[in-house]
Structure formats: C-alpha cells, structure tokens
C-alpha cells in the first residue's frame, strides 16, 4: 500500500505519493502540484565506475507531449532528443543537487523526471526539482539533503510565490531559488531591470518558502527513508599528500600556479606531474590517484593563498577586473558584429536580422510560447582552451550559456511593433579563461547596437567567485574570476544588468549553500563591475544603437490592410502574391489581422511591392491615377494590368482625344501607360481612360 503526503503551497496542493510506482528504483515519488504530475526517480549503480576522477551524475527532464494533449510534430510522431527547455531544466535540477552528494562518490547516479501532466498554473519545473530531492532523500543513495526550490514572480512591485501562467506572462521577474535547511544553494533569474535590493528580497522570500517545504520533506523521510548504503571512497590518502610535499614543496607549488598566463601555468603543472610520476613510479596505487591528488594539491594551494594572504593567481586585487577591450564591425557584410575581450576570455558576436516569419517555432509543453523572436546561440570550440577535439554540436553547457545571455538581453529589446525583425545573435568563443557567458552578454549587447537594433539600455555581465574557510564568516568574494579560481573555488555567481537593475542571474556553487552576507556582497560587487565595464570599455566603443541598419541587412516596411482583402493580395493558390514577389524580389508576410510586412534590401523594389498591395486592396474610385501595362488588345479596347492579378480595360474611345480605327495604331503589348480610373463598367470591370489623365499627371 502506497503512502500519500500533502501540503498547501502558494494556494495549490502539493502531493507526494511514495511506493506507488517505479518500486525498483532506489527512490521514486509520484509528485502532484495542482494537476501537474511528475514521476521523479533516483537510481545508482551497485559499483563505482572505473577510471574516472569525478562524480558521474546524470539528470534528465523528459517532456512528453501527451502531458498537454498533443501529438509530437514531425515525421516520426514521437518525442526525439531533449528540447532546449528540457536541457535547461535538467541543468537547473542538477546545480543544487550535485554539491550535496559525497565528493568521493564514484557510483553512477541518474535522476529522471518524467513530465506526465501539465497544469499551466503549476510550472512542472518546480515539482520536478522537488521530486528529485525527495526521491533521492528517501533512497539509499548517500545524499546530504533535502533541498527545496521555489519560483518567484513580481507584478507592480509585489512578489508572488510560484506564479500562475497568467502571472508569469506579465511578471517583471522569473526567479528560481533552491535552498538547504540553512542556506541558499542555487539562484536562476530573468528580470526586467529589477533593483538589487528587490532581487535580494525576492531571493530570501523564496528561501523562507523553501524552509516550509523542507519541514514537509522531513516528515516523509522519517517515515519512508531507507538507510544509506556503504560505498567505496575515492578520497586521496593523506600519506600521499605528505609524500607529494616531500617531492614538491608548497612554495614550489605556489610559484607554479601563481601566474597570469594560463599556458604558462599549465606548463608548470605538467613539469610537476612528471616529477611526481617519476618519484612514485614503483607505487601503482599512488600513480592511479596521482591526477586527483595533484588537483587537490593545487586547489589547497590556491585557496590558502587567496583566503589567508588575499593573493590571486594572476596578482590582481580582490575586486580588480582583468584588462578590457572592445571593438565593433570586425566582420564585413554581416548585419552587426562586435568583439569583447576580458583578460584571456574573448568573444566575437555576430547579429543577423530577418523577417518575423523566420522566428524560431517552439514545440513544447508551454502552450503560450510557440515562437522565439530573439535567439542567442553560444559556441565553445576546443581551440578556445588550447585543446583538440571534434565538434559534435552544442552540448548542455553551450545551450545553457546561450540561454543565459539570451535572458540577459531580452528585457532591453524593442517590441515587435517598434522593430519588426527576428534577431539571432551568435557568440563565438575565441579564447576562454573564465566566464565566457558574461563576455557573450557584453559582446552581444554591442553587436546589437552595431546592427542598429534600438535596445532600450546597455547590458553588461560579470561573474564573482568565492573561497570559504572553516566558518561562515571566513570567506573571500572575488570579482571577475578566471578559470583557475572557478575550478578551485566554491562559487560562480553570474549577474547581468543595466545601470538601472538586474536582467539575469545564474549561480553555481560547490558547497552546501551561501549565507545572506555572501549573496548581498556578490550582488553589490557585480553591480559595481557592470558599471565599470560599461563606462570604461563598452561605451567608448559604441555608446548607443546606430540609427541606420547595415546596408546588407534586410529592410522591413509594414502596412495595414483590411483583413477581408487578404485573399485579394494572396490570389488564387497564391498567384497574386507570388507574382509580386517574383517581380520585386521581396519577401511578404501577412498576418490574420491584416498586418503586411515587406522585406528586402532594394528600397525601390520594396516601395513597388507596397504600392501593389495598396492598389490591390484599394476600393477603386473615379479619378484615381494608375500606371498599367498593356497585356491584351481587342478590337474594342485594351486590357491593362495595373498590379499583379489586377486588370482593367481602356475602351478604344478612351485612348486618344482624336478618333482611331485600331487600338494597335497607338498601343502595343507591353506598353506602360498612365490611366485614370472611371469606375466600373456594366460588366463590373474597372474602366480606365488614357486621354482623360490630367496633363500634370502624364
């Protein structure tokens, strides 16, 4: 018999069923939030994976289209690879869970979240995060939980816990916070220039709600939790550390790692590894753990120097930002380009503009989000870190970094009415040594301005790191962390924003949470750093969006027509609109409400296409002047095409002021002539006159 537990959460019922399904998993719960249903499972292998020096955790968030009553699009009619949204959700679940597993655990662990039903007012991401936490807690897998997660919205300055779909659409804040019993362990946010103090208030409002959820979890764990299983520890023996210090002294290690050049440091460590491998050549057990031990030795050295001596590996002050450089228009013929460099991190961003019809179609569980007008893609080639490996397309990291930069810039983009374009920004990582996603944000902002996109404010991003000691009060926050400080430190706290407020946050940590003073200091530091980057680097390069688009960018004209006349513009089987496109070389999109977008690079041809549309959709009245082409000659007159698919007739008596016997005496097929509209004849055809065109219109 299964057990069911319930609590009220933000006005909706959260229910967790234990021992109802998936009983062969180490831990499993069927979690309901409103009418959203998630099956969350946690499984672990019996033995550790051989030959690895990391914890092999996999997190999957599986979107099933039946959850929203849809059949998947495409030929196969079944779900394929994970969508970008599913990948990003998997990352959000992974980030707070991973630090709570033992650092020396090498058994494979998989956390799976199967989305089976979606209530639009109960975002499935939250029950999936909660489900992974409680499923792992009641399992026999070693885990220092529970943790809980809450989303926050903000409308008119009022904070809202787990907002409904309607509230999310108009919210100025989309914030997800995960917590342990005492501390915040993960922050993910998109915001419409929310001030620092309001963001901190929202974070700790979510933290309070998380404590209520954790108390609820505690009761379930007390009744249903399994004893945690024993596992083989892969911790480095203390005697190996002692032996390493005999071979390479702490002072030698400090000299090796403390340099501002990544390649020099890596060369120094390579020499040290060879020296140690030679010293321990006869001890196979130690040789097998040498790489992990060397990593730990470097880590302890770097952390000690930062925490105790306030000395950073490259010699910078704690709040100092690495050298900055920026330039625009480095790539010819593209619509916009910019390069941003911070130390040994370098990003080139390229912007492409296109008609709104080229916006990305989204086939997912969110029925309100069917297209993406702004797309930011991030690439991280192996050469950017001096490595060699083939490109296999974007992985979870690339997708996550691109989404963060995209979220950072969304709040400052113009509306579709103000700027009727689909926009794609691509960040190419040329060099990487710390926080390329924040460099991508800076480069993308400048590239958008160079392309002439009228963004509302400049956006910059920076990351802060952290090194902690034995107590909560013993810590150092580092501004602008480089790769080594990220690798050996405890936190990567990325914040983007304008001078007015925050637009995005992504916080990753390796410890069991952050105290409020650390969070507040990190937000303060990132605000100061953003101001510095904008004023000293970005603004001197390009201070505001250009007034004109690149000559290579498509131009877009918009006009409104009577929706009842859309069919006249399209014509039978698209004949009319295709004729306009073929003649002018433009692209035409028409929405159901009669909005016509004409896109092209030749302004004269765009004007011609727009004139055709106006002519076709105009109610013809006597006195209107048109230019028509003779397309047919009869004994009684000539037929003129004055717009694709639109013809009228000039009677032989209306061609010249003097009498003529044959139309061919004056007109030839293909002639273009000015005509004046006389209205409609008895047969309903539009009637024209050539001879009655006013002299000043000929």
Buried (B, 14 or more C-beta within 10 A) or exposed (E): EEEEBEBEBBEBEBBBBBBBBBEEBBBBBBBBBBEBBBBBBBBBEEEBEEEEEEBBBEBBBBBBBEBBEEEBEEEEEEBEEBBBBBBBBBBBBBBBBBBBBBEBBBBBBBBBBBBBBBBBBBBBBBBBBBBBBBBBBBBBBBBEBBBBBBBBBBBEEEBBBBBBBEBBEEBBBBBBBBBBBEBBBBBBBBBBBBBBEBBBBBBBBBBEBBBBBBEBBBEBBEEBBEEBEEBEEBEBEEEBEEBBEEEBEBEBBBEBBBBBEBEEBBEBBEEBBEBBBEBBEEEEEBEEBBEBBBBBBBBBBBBBBBBEEEBBBBEBEEBBBBEBEBBBBBBEEBBBBBBBBBBBBBBBBBBBBBBBBBBEEBEBBBEEEEEBBBBBBBBBEEEBBEEEEEEEEBEBBBBBBBBBBBBBBBBBBBEBEEBBBBBBBBBBBBBBBBBBBBBBBBBBBBBBBBBBBBBBBBBBBBBBBBBBEEEBEEBBBBBBBBBBBBBBBBBBBBBBBBBBBBBBBBBBBBBBBBBEEBBBBBBBBBBEBBBBBBEEBBBEBBEEBBEEBBEEBBBBBBEEBEEEBBEBBBBEEEEBBBBBBEEBBBBBBBEEEBBBBBBBBEEEBBBBBBBBBEBBBBEBEEEBEBEBBBBEBEEEBBBBBBBBBBBBBBBBEBBEEEEBEEBEEBBEEEBEBBBBBBEEEEEEEBBBBBEEBEEEEE
